[in-house]
Amino acid sequence: MYVDFTEANAAGRLPAGSPPPQAITDEALIAQIAGGDREAMQALYLRHNVRVHRFVLRLLRNQTAAEDIVSEVFLDVWRQAGSFEGRSAVSTWLLAIARFKALSVLRRKPEDELGEDGAGFSDPGDNPELSVQKKDTGAILRQCLSALTREHREVIDLVYYHEKSVEEVSRIVGIPQATVKTRMFYARKRLSRLLRSAGVDRPW
């Protein structure tokens, strides 16, 4: 199932008269969504859909499955915005929902059955020149990340790509902070060894 939350905003802009999206906090958008505000839903989607898609794609490594989950995540937000209690950042809440859905897919269909078609995913914010510069290192990094366990891969992703704190990762993954730190230690150690073997010293 794929839901296009930008249907009324195909040009990437909100309707005339709307305040600039960057001027509205995520929490304010959630409150507006809880009241049935579709423009607020579009704004939240535009702000976070790439982040959520990137996270899910790295877990599933399947483009189609990742797109379906992104749609499901924001559909859940539309339906459940009123239940958001603000105990964590909105982005943390979104990633927790996305992770739960991704793991549900993996329980039904393991990674080796899904197939890996996400290797070509790139950040839409990259310009062509920057994309070329990052291509070789990015390909090596993806290959090395794929050699990690899913548990180690997701903490690396959340800390380095999504800039989440240990506390936030603990909330998203549902494990104690001490366990997050342990997984980070071994994940970084393993990844550094793989990257050095591939000739990359500073991937970040």
C-alpha positions, -999 to 999 in steps of 0.1 A, spaced: 0 0 0 14 34 -10 -2 66 2 9 99 -13 6 126 14 19 152 -11 -10 148 -35 -23 183 -28 13 196 -27 29 181 -58 52 211 -63 67 206 -28 50 237 -14 21 241 10 -10 259 -1 -9 297 -3 -14 314 30 2 286 51 30 296 74 65 285 64 69 248 75 102 255 92 85 280 114 63 253 130 76 228 154 70 191 150 50 191 182 28 219 169 22 200 136 12 169 155 -13 189 175 -28 203 143 -28 168 127 -47 155 158 -74 182 149 -76 169 113 -54 195 96 -43 179 63 -19 208 55 0 200 88 1 163 78 17 173 44 42 195 62 52 168 86 55 143 57 77 166 37 99 172 67 104 136 77 96 112 49 132 109 36 145 103 71 120 75 77 125 60 43 163 60 47 160 43 81 136 16 69 155 10 37 187 3 56 168 -22 77 150 -40 49 172 -32 20 142 -34 -3 129 -2 -20 93 -13 -25 89 -26 10 104 6 24 81 28 5 51 8 17 62 12 53 68 49 50 32 53 38 19 31 67 39 51 92 24 84 82 -10 69 79 -6 58 116 4 94 125 -27 107 108 -49 83 128 -30 84 161 -16 119 164 -39 125 194 -22 98 213 13 114 211 23 124 246 55 143 238 77 120 259 102 119 231 110 139 200 85 135 171 113 121 149 121 95 176 84 85 177 83 82 139 114 60 138 101 38 165 69 32 145 89 26 114 111 1 132 82 -18 146 67 -21 111 100 -30 95 106 -58 120 70 -71 114 79 -74 77 112 -92 85 93 -117 107 71 -125 78 98 -124 52 135 -125 62 160 -102 45 173 -129 22 138 -134 8 131 -96 4 162 -92 -18 185 -62 -18 174 -35 -42 181 -5 -21 218 -1 -29 211 28 -53 192 49 -28 206 84 -24 197 115 -4 175 138 -26 193 167 -10 226 158 -27 234 177 -58 249 157 -87 285 167 -81 283 158 -44 267 125 -53 296 116 -76 321 125 -48 303 103 -23 296 74 -47 327 53 -41 330 57 -3 292 54 0 292 21 -19 320 7 3 302 19 35 269 3 24 288 -30 18 305 -29 52 272 -20 69 255 -49 53 281 -72 69 270 -62 104 241 -78 122 208 -61 120 210 -50 156 244 -34 151 234 -19 118 204 -1 132 223 15 162 250 28 138 223 41 115 204 59 143 235 74 160 254 85 129 228 91 102 199 103 124 221 118 151 201 102 179 214 101 215 218 69 234 186 77 253 167 82 220 181 50 205 170 32 237 134 44 232 133 36 195 148 1 198 132 -7 232 164 -18 250 183 -4 280 208 24 274 236 2 286 227 -23 259 227 5 233 262 14 244 274 -21 242 260 -26 207 276 6 196 310 -4 209 310 -37 191 293 -23 160 319 5 156 348 -19 163 335 -43 136 327 -16 111 360 2 116 378 -31 109 358 -37 78 363 -2 65 401 -3 71 403 -36 52 384 -18 23 408 11 24 385 37 41 398 54 72 372 81 79 338 72 64 319 99 83 
